Amino acid sequence: MIRMENVEKAFGSNRVLQGMSLEIPKGTSMVIIGGSGTGKSVALKCILGLIQPDSGKILVDGKDAASGDRDAFLARFGMLFQGGALFDSLPVWQNVAFRLLRGSLKRPISEAREIAIDKLRRVGLKPAVADLFPAELSGGMQKRVGLARAIAAEPEIIFFDEPTTGLDPIMSGVINDLIREIVVEMGATAMTITHDMTSVRAIADNVAMLHDGVIKWTGPVARMDTSGDPYLDQFIHGRAEGPIEAVR
């Protein structure tokens, strides 16, 4: 579904992506791991077209991601943002139905609200939550609302940016389970960025280790612990010593 071929991106003298190549098969869940500043978020933004790569090619479903109708292209994606990114001034249901209330996916207000409430139920929230505002919700509930919004338009591809950041271990487990269940139910292609190894094991079909702007290792999550790759091994075990230099 997604193919990156030798993608490079620099910001001035800072070369972030230095020939990143990666394949994400349709209907699978790929988790990209790596230290802060290694280019994970830049890769995601390049796929979405929010950042233009300097060179290389990005294909989505076999077509150049940089060409064609932008609205139709973006309509294929859902996104769960790291900080929730809910609109404080909108009630929960309007946050969930945001894309269904405008643009090419616009639905009648009553239908959009009904879909929003259905998606809230899917992530374990009661209909009464629909008319609350984000500030009235706990962090875990806000994350669930963000997940409901990500799936509201039934996207083919869903991106999850650090889905468990700021959550306690129990709520992190709940969110991980929800993500896994929903991705499987929808048959969606998923790409997750995370530092949380518990999330990796719960969500991933496949894992990719990004370091210095290139993929050092990629393969099934079941092979992660026996990969033999020194970068991956150091990262998943949190060792200070190894080829990845710890910033002191």
ABEGO torsion letter per residue (X at the ends): XBBBBGBBBBBEABBABAGBBBBBBBGBBBBBBEBBGAGAAAAAAAAAGABBBABEBBBBGGBBAABEBAAAAAAABBBBBAAGGBBAABBAAAAAAAAAABEAABBBAAAAAAAAAAAAAAAGBBAAAAABBAAABBAAAAAAAAAAAAAAAGBABBBBBGAABGBBAAAAAAAAAAAAAAAAAAGBBBBBBBABAAAAAAABABBBBBBGGBBABBEBAAAAAAAGBAAAAAAAAGBABEABBBBX
